[in-house]
Amino acid sequence: MKKLYILVIALAFIVSANAQWVNNPATNTFLATTSSDAGEIYLSTDPVSGDTYVQWAQFGPNSWSPTLQRINEAGEPQWGTSGIHPSYHQMASWSQGFAMASTTDGAVVTCFATEAGHTIAIKINADGTYAWGEQGLTLFGGAGESRTELLAGDDGGVWALGTSVDNGCLYLCYIEANGTMNPTITVSDSTGKLCMFGLLVPASDGNVFLVYEKEQWAYTYFYEKDIRVVGYSKDGTQISNDVQLMSPVTIPGSYIHYVVPDGLGGGYVYIWHAGNIGGNFNTYVFHFNQNGASTITDLSGIPVHSEDPYNYYIDAYATVDPVSHDLIIVYVQTDAEYQSDSRVYANRINELGERLWYEGIVLVEENGNDHSSLRIDAFEYGGGYTFMYNEGDGYNSTIKAIGIDDSGSQIWNTVMSSNSYPRSMCKNTTGHRAGQNILAWVNNSTGGLYGQNIGQNGEMGEITPPTPPSPCNPPTDFQGEAYYNPSTGATAAVLSWTAPETTPLHYNLYCEEFKEVIEIDPEFTSYYQELEPGDYVFKLTAWYEDCESVFALTPGGDNYILLELTLSVPENEYEEIVNIIDIYNVNGQRTNVNNINELSNGVYIVKGMTASGKTVVRKICR
């Protein structure tokens, strides 16, 4: 037995040593043994260790079911050549929309619906043991016989979403890291419409946004559907209104929406369709902010390209720029009559629905080949994007990649997999983590799961992580107060904040009522502006050479200040300052005086504390 044990260890070492990321596109990296019909491949990188989990489905003893592999940053499989295959549950013979997500405590959760019509979640630790047992957890009280979705939480837990086609509703709950299930949330429609195709987006404070479709049958294969968003907390409390993002459109049921987080607590949504069966196919974009409110007024969405009677614009995939938080979306242009030509475009769309690259930028010209499995990911610190795609004859294909900068100009191109054969591509990528991005696919000719890494300079194999930019710290202690001068009738906003440790190039002050962002010199930490009476919402960031910070927080933890400017100040809301903290001149420069009587004549902004302990900011005149 001892000799056998040593032999097993030696074989494992050989497999590991031969499995490191290669830089040869003719071979790529072997990740696991699979059947040739395997598919539904998902990837998720552990944010702590940097290891990547890969899940695929194939026929096995319990029918069409998921298998998982764990690879380290070097591309070395950690769970043998066949991965881990949970086999406790019998699966249906068709796809059940398997989901998978790595958690912040180093594990991975797989979720699926069984032949018995139950939604199951199984958690596997990094060492291959089952955290919740191999049978996992039966979710939603046994309901949910169809599609599933997962989103990792901020504490080792995970959000799980299930679908009941029979009942036409969605089930959502948060599962704690130890397997404790929070209350189930049921999303349904009282008028009998189906609630379907839910996707999850992280919200602030560990909450979640659910983006889903309400649909009703129109006629054979067609549904009238709209897209909605609603937010929930872990305890099941609804935290935002159920908002309509897309007005009802009659389209084939097979065309569904996709979602990508915007990095600010909201998200972009996109879908391609032919608009009530009229016109040609186009891809339409929507956006909601951190409060779950739509920021694009047109409920038809923003098309990635102007109306075009001769071409379709479809098969889209998107990422979000980490600095500007704009959506970068790639899509195929194909001729409407024969759908034979295939050209690839990219466009840049902001949260207001403005197409910043107008009619898009051509990334791949029509060259007689099909272009499919489009994938695009932003460099982790901004500055550009990696675009990857399949090129082939519709059956056999190679994989190519192009690097583009912030303006859409090409900066490199790389062949990632040069051997031409039929492939089942991953549904997503890992995105750039520590400099590398990972793709995976199944060779549908001979079987086998393969992968390839690529860096933001187009290199493969050994990749040097990029140098992180300087800390992108936000201002702190953001405060404000409405000001009213009864002698002049002037109303004004008085704002102040504490500068971040790293001096920014400038501050950006945002207000929905202003048409432009106000840039404030970094030497100032206060702001005064006379405005007409009304309600104003202010947000503040610090702008650096490589990035823009998140919004500054108030002492109460909000990332905005709401000021109601009126022509009076209610007596019960006005408190005298009893302890002065800082005094600034009207330009925002801090004085070295803490006694108002020592000030020369002029206008000043005073930050101080009232007798009740409230910190206020006010304008005074000497």
N, C-alpha and C positions, 0 to 999 in steps of 0.2 A: 504493500500500500504506500509505503514511503516513496518508493521509486516512481510510482504512478503519480503521486502528488507533485513530485519534482518535475515530472514530464509535463503535467498540466500547466504549472507555473511557467515553464520554459516556452510552451506553445503560446500562452497568453502574452508573454513578452514579445515573441516574434510577431504576433498579430498587431500588437500595439506599436512596435517599432516600424512596421511597414505601413502603418495607417496614417502617418503624419501628413498634414496638408502638403500636397505636391504643387509644383509650379509648371507641370507639363499638361497642357490641355488635351493631349492624346490619351492620358491615362485617368486623370482625376483621382479622387480619394474614395476608396471603398469604405462604407460605413456599416452595412449589415446585409445579411442574406435575406432575400425576399423572393416571392413568386413573381412571374413576369406580369401578372395582372394587378399587382399592388398599386395603391394610389392614395388619395386624400392625405397628402403629406403636409404636416404642420411643423414649424420650428419655433422655439422660444428659448432665449438666452437668460440664464440665471444672472440677475443683476449684481449679485455679490461675488460668486466664484468665477463668473465668465464662462462656465460650461454651458453647452447648448443641448437641449432636449429635442429629439426628433420623434414624431409619431407618424405612423402610416397604417393603412388598413389593408388586409388581405384575407382570403378565405383560409380558415383553419378548423380545428376540431369544434369550435363554437361558432362556426359560420363566419360571415364577413365581420371582422373584429379588429381592434387596434393592437399594435405592437409599438413599443417605445425603445429608443436608444439614447444613451447619454454620451456625448463626446466632449473632451476637454478643449481648451483653446488651441491646442496643437492639432486638433482633428483626430485624436486617438479615441476609438470606441472604448467605453468603460464597462459595458454590459455584454461582453462577449460578441460573437459574430451574428447572433440571432436576436439580440435585444431581450426585452421582457414582455411577455404576452399574458395579460390577465385573462384567465380562462374560466373563471368561476361562473360567469353568466352566459346564457345562450343568446346569441345575437340573431336578428332577422337576416334574411338573405340579401337585403339591399342596404344601401347606405343610410345611416341614421344621423348624419351630420355630426360626426365625432368632433369633440373640442379638446384642447389641451393648453395648459398654461403653467409656466414655472412660477414658483412662489418665492417670496422674499426670505424664507427660511431654508432655501437650498433644495427643496423638493419639487416634484411635478405632479399636477393633477390632470387626470384624463376623465372625460365625461361623455356619456353616450346613452342612447335609449336601447332597451333590450327587446327581445321578441315578445316578452310578457307585457310590454308597454310601460315599463318603469324607467325613470331617469336615474342613472347610477354615476357616482363620482368616486374615483379611486385615487388615493394619494400615495406616491412612491418616493421614498427617501433617496438621497444621492447614492447610498450604498446598496440600493436595490430592494430594500425591505418595504413592506406595506405599512404605511403610517396608520391607516384606518382599517387594516385587514384587507386580504385579497378580495373579499366580497364588496368592500367599499361601503358607501352610504347610499341608501335609497332616498331620493329627494322628493320633495313636494307631496309627501304623504302617499307616494306611489303613483302620482299623476305624471303626465308628460311623456307621450309615446313617440315623439318625433324629434326635430332638430334640437341641438344643444349648443350653448355658448359658454365660455369661461372668461373671466377677467381677474387677474391677480390683485389681491388687496394690498394694503400697506403694512400688514402685520403678520404675514405668513398664511393668512386665510385667502379665500377666493370667492368671488361672485359667480353664481351658477344660474343659468337661464335654461328653461325647458319649454317645449311647445306641445300643445295638444291640438292636433288637427281636428280630432273628433269634437272637442268642445270649443274650438276656435278661440283659444286664449293662451296667454303666456304665463309662466310661473318663474318667479325670481326670488332668490334668497342668498344671504351671505353665510358662508361656512367658515367658522373660526379655524385657526391653525390646528387645534386639537380635535377637530371633527364636530364640534358643537354647531348645530344648525339654528340660525336665527329664524324669526317668523317668515313664512312664505307669503310673498306678494302675488296676487292674482290680477292680471291685466286683461280685461274683457270689455266688450261693447254691449250696452244694453239694447241696442237696436238690432242686434243679430249679425253685425259685421264680424269678420274673422280678424283677430289680432295675430299677426304672423311675422316671421323673418326678423326677430329681434336681434339687435347688436348692442354691445355694451361699451361705454366710454367712461374713463375715470373722471370723477368730479372732485371738488375740494373736500378736505376733511375725511377722506376715505369713503365718500359717498359715490353714487354711480348714476349715470344717465342711461336710460333705455331708449334706443331709437328703433322704432318698429313701424309696421305697415298695418293700416286698417283696410280691409278689402271686402268686396262683395261680388258675387258672380254677375257678369254682364251677359256673355254668351259663350259658346264653346271655346275653351282654352283662354278666354279673356276675362279679366277682372277689372273693376273700377277700384283703384287703390290710391290712398294718400300716405304720406310719411309723417310721423309724429315723434316728439321727444318728451320725456318726463323723467324727473329725478327722484331718487329714493335714498334714504339713509339705511344703515345696517340693521336697525331695529324695525324696518318696514314702513317708516314714516315717509309720506310723499313730501318732498322738499321743494318742488317746483310745479308750476302749472303744466298740464298736458297740452303742449303747443303743436299746432300744425305747421310743418315745414314745407310740405308740398301739397298743393290742392289736388283733388281727385283727378286721376287720369285713367283712361281705359287702355290697358296694355296687356300683353300675354303674361300669365302668372309666373312664367320662368324668368322674367326680368325683375331682379330685386336690387335693393340698394346696398351700398357699402359705406363704411364710416372710418374716419381717421381722426384721432385726437388732435386738437390745435396747439397743445402745449400750454394753454392758458386756462384750462378748466372747461373748455367747450369742445366743439368738434365740427368737422366738415362732413357732409353727406353727399354722395353722388350716385347717379343711376342713369342708365341709357335706355331710351325708349323712342317710340315714334309718335308720341303725343296724340292720344285718342284715335290711333290708327291712321291719322292723317300726317302728311309730311314724311320726311326721312328721319332715320334714326340719328339721334344726337345724344351727347352726354350732358347732364344737367347737374349743377352744383348748388348746394344749400349750406348754410352755416348757422350754428347756435352758439351763444356765448356762455360764460360760466354760470349765468343765472337760468340757463335753459331757454332763453329768448332768441327768436330768429333775428338775425342781423341783416338779412336780405329781404327786402320788402316784396319782391316779386315771387309769389308762391308757385310760379311755374319753374323757378330756378334760373340759374345763369348758364346758358349753353357754352361749351368749351370753344365752339366755333359758330360763326353766324349761319343763319339758315342757308342750306346748300341743297338744291334739288338734284344734284348729280352725285353726291357722296354721302356715305354714312361715317359717323365719328363714334366709335364704340370700343368695347374691350378695354376699358380704362383701368388704371391703377394709380394710386396717389401716395404722396408723402407730404410732410409739413416742414417748412424751413424752420430750424430751431431759433433763428435770430429774428426774422421778420414775421414768423408765424403765418406766412402765406401758404396756400395749397399749391403744390407742384404736381401736376397731373399729366400722365402720358396716355395716349390713346391711338388707335389705328384708324386711318382714313382708308376707306375702300369704296370703289365705285358702286353706285346704287343699282345699276342695271344688271351687272354680272357678278359683282363682288369678287373680282379677279385681281385687281390692283391692290397693293398693300403698302401704304406709306405710314410712318409713325411720327406723330406730333407730340409736343409738350406745350403746356400753357401754365401760366402763373396767375392765380386768382386770390384776391384778398377777402377778408371777412365781410366786406361790403358788397361783394359780387363784382368787383372791377377786374376785367381781364387785362392784366398788366403786360402780357405778351400778345395782346390784340388777337390776331387770327392764329396764334400759335407759332412755334418754331419747329421746323422739320429736323428730326433727329436721324431718320433713316429714309432714304429715297426709295421709291418703287424700283425693284430690281428683278422682278419675275419670281420672287419668293414670297411665301407667307411669313408674316411676323406675328408671333403669338407669345403668350405667357409674359406679358410686359411686367416689369418690376422696376421701381425707382425708389431710392432711399437717399435721404440727406446725409451729408457728412455730419458727424456727431457734434462738431462745434461750428457748423455753418461753413459757407464759402463755396459749396458746390454739391453735386449729386452724382450717384452712380446709377446708370440706367442699364438694365439687363433684359435680354429678350432671346426668344428662340427664332431661328431663321431656317426655313426648310421648304419642303414641297407639300406640306400638310400631313405628312406621315413621318418621314425621317427629318431630323433637325440637328443643328449645332446650337451652341449657346454663345452669345456675344455680349460685350459690355462696352458702354461709352461713358466717359466722364464729362460732365458739363459744369460750367461755373455759374455764378449767380445770374449772369445775363443770358444764359442758355447757350453759350459758345462751347464748342467741343474742345476739351483739353487733353484727351487721350482716348484710345480705343484698344480693346483687348479681346482675344478669342479665349473664352473660358473652357469650352469643351468642343474640340474640333472633330471628334468622331461622329458621324451622322448615323443616328438610329432613332427609333420611336421612344418617346419619353412620357412619363407622368410627372409633371413638374409640381413643386411645392406650392401650396396655396398662398404662402407668404414667405418673407425672408426674415433674417434676424435683425436687419438694419445694421448700421455701422456701430460696433461696440469694440472699444479698445483698438480702433483702426480697421477692423476687418468686418466684412459682411459675408454672410453664408447663404448659399443656395443648396438645395438637395433635390434629387429626382430618382425615379426608378427606371431602369433600363427595361422597357416593355418587350424587348426582343429576347433577352437571355435571363432577365431577372437581376436583382441586386440593387441596393440603395447606395447611391453615390452622392458625393458633395464636393463643393469647391468654395474656397474662401477667396476674397478679393479685397484689396485695400483701396483707399481713396485716391491713390496714384495709379491704379490699374494693375498693381503687382499682385501676384499670387504666391502661395507657399508661406515663407517666413515674412511676417509683416511687422514693421516698427510702428508702435502706436504713435499717433500725432501728439504734439505738445499741447496740453490744455491751455486755453487762453487765460488771461488774468481773471481773477474772480469777478463774476458779474453780480456784485452785491447791490441790492436795492436800498434806497433811503429807508429810514425807520422813523417811528414816532410821528406819522403823518397826521396833522391836526388842522382844523379849520373852524372858522366862525363867521356867521353873517354879520355885517356891519351896517348900521343905519345912522345917518347924521340928520337929525330933525331940523337943524337950521338951514341945511342946503337941500334936503330931500334926497341925498345920494344914498344908494345902496351898493354894497361892495362885498366881495369875497376876500377873506383874510386867511391865508394858508401858511403853514410852517412845517418843517421836518428836520430830522437829524441826518447829516451827511453820512454816507457809507464810509467804511475804512479806506477803500480805494477810491481816489478822486476820479469821477467820470469826466467824459468830454463835455457833457451837459446833461441837464434834466429834461425829460419830456413830460409836460403837463397835458393830460387829455380831459376833454369835456365834450359830452355829446352835443351840446349847443354851439360849440365852436367848429368852424369849418376846417381849421388847421390846428395841428399840434403846436403848442407853445414851447419853444426851447428856452431854457433858463440857464444862465451862466453858472458854472459849478461853484463859484465863490459865494453864491447866494443860497440861503436855506429858508427863504420865506417868499411870499408872493402876495401882492395886493392888486385887485382890479375892480373898478367900479362897473356894475352891471345893472341891467334893468331888473325890476322885481320879477321873481320867478324861482323855479326849482332848478338847481344845478348839481350835477354829479361830477366830481373831480377824481382823477386817478393820476398817479405819479410814478415814473420810472427813472432809472439812471441809464444813460446811454454811454457805452464804452466803444473802444475801437473795433472790437470783435463781436460785441453782443449788446443786447438791451436787457436790463434786469426785469424780473417780475415786478408787479405793482407793489408799491410801498404799502405797509400795513399801518393801520391806526392802533392806538393803545388797546382798543377793544378787539383787535384781530380782523377788522374789515379791510378790504383792499380798495376801498373807495370812501369818499366823503360826500354826503348829501347835504347841501345847504339850501335853506328856504329863505330867499331874500325878500323881505317885506318892508313896508313903509313904517313899521313900528317894531318895538322889542317888548314882548309881554313882560310885565314886572316880575312875574313868578319864575321867569326863565333867566333873568339877568342877575348875576351875582358879581359883587365887587372882587377885584383881585386883591388878596391880602399878602401874597408872597410872590415876588417877581423872580422868574427863572432866567429869562433873556429879554433883551431889548434890541430890535433891529431898526435900521433906518428904512425908508420906504423902498430903497433899492434891494433890500434883503441882506445888507451887510450887518453883522453883529457888532454892537457897540461894546465898549468896555465899562459901561455904566449900568448899575442895577438900581439906581435911585432916579425916579422920574424927575425930581426937583433939580438934579444935576445936569439935565439935558438942556442943550441950547434950543432956540425956537425952531420948530419944524414938525414934520409928520413922522410918527414912529409906529412900529408894530411891536406889541408887548405880549410875551408868553408868560403866563403866571398861573398861580393856583388860587382858587377861591376858598372860603372858609369851610365849604362842604367837602373839599378835597378834589374838586373838579379842575382839570387843566384846561385853560381857555387861551385863545389867541385874539387879540383886539388891536384896533388902530386907535391911536391917540394923537391929539394935536397940542403942541406947546406954543 
